[in-house]
Amino acid sequence: MPHHEVTEEAVLPDEVRRVVVVEVVDAYDFSGLGTSIDVGGGRGSLLAGILEAYPMARGVLFDQPAVVADFHDHARDPETH
């Protein structure tokens, strides 16, 4: 069986991803969590949204080096994640 890579971009276009992240962050109180961990499969969009909404929170992104580098470049910019 051939391997087909499914990316976050294929599943959720940028505009939809932004709306979903905003809705999840608004619907769930993440303030009680000390550290959130995102383990691969996307670009860290939800983790970026959590860190943006809760600046005192900590986050760990475990993913491919290119994804982590992009995340560090844009994590505090909600327009990119």
C-alpha positions in Angstrom: 0.0 0.0 0.0 1.5 3.4 -1.0 2.2 5.9 1.8 0.2 9.1 1.5 1.2 12.0 3.6 -1.7 14.0 4.9 -0.7 17.5 6.1 -2.6 20.0 8.2 -2.8 22.2 5.1 -4.6 19.4 3.2 -7.1 18.9 6.0 -7.7 22.5 7.0 -7.1 25.5 4.8 -5.5 28.5 6.6 -8.7 30.4 7.2 -10.5 27.4 8.6 -7.5 26.6 10.8 -7.5 30.1 12.2 -11.2 29.9 13.0 -10.9 26.5 14.6 -8.0 27.6 16.8 -9.9 30.7 17.9 -13.0 28.7 18.7 -11.1 26.0 20.7 -9.1 28.5 22.6 -12.2 30.5 23.4 -14.2 27.4 24.4 -11.7 25.8 26.7 -10.0 27.3 29.7 -6.3 26.4 29.3 -5.2 28.6 32.2 -4.9 25.6 34.6 -2.3 23.9 32.4 1.3 24.6 33.1 2.7 23.2 29.9 0.9 22.2 26.7 2.6 19.6 24.3 1.9 19.4 20.6 3.2 16.1 19.1 3.6 16.3 15.3 1.1 16.2 12.5 0.6 19.9 11.7 2.3 23.2 12.2 1.6 23.8 15.8 -1.4 26.1 15.2 -3.3 25.2 18.3 -0.2 25.4 20.5 0.5 28.9 19.0 -3.1 29.9 19.7 -2.9 28.7 23.3 0.4 30.5 23.9 -1.0 33.7 22.3 -4.1 33.6 24.6 -2.1 32.5 27.7 1.3 34.3 27.6 2.3 32.8 30.9 1.8 29.3 29.6 4.6 27.1 28.3 4.5 25.0 25.2 6.5 22.1 23.7 6.4 21.4 20.0 7.8 18.0 19.1 7.9 17.8 15.3 10.1 17.8 12.2 13.0 20.4 12.4 11.5 22.6 9.7 8.1 22.7 11.5 9.8 23.7 14.8 11.9 26.3 13.1 8.9 27.9 11.4 6.9 27.7 14.7 9.7 29.6 16.5 9.8 32.3 13.8 6.0 32.8 13.9 4.6 31.5 17.2 3.6 34.8 18.6 2.0 36.0 15.3 -1.6 34.7 15.2 -1.9 35.6 11.5 0.6 32.9 10.5 -0.7 30.1 12.7 
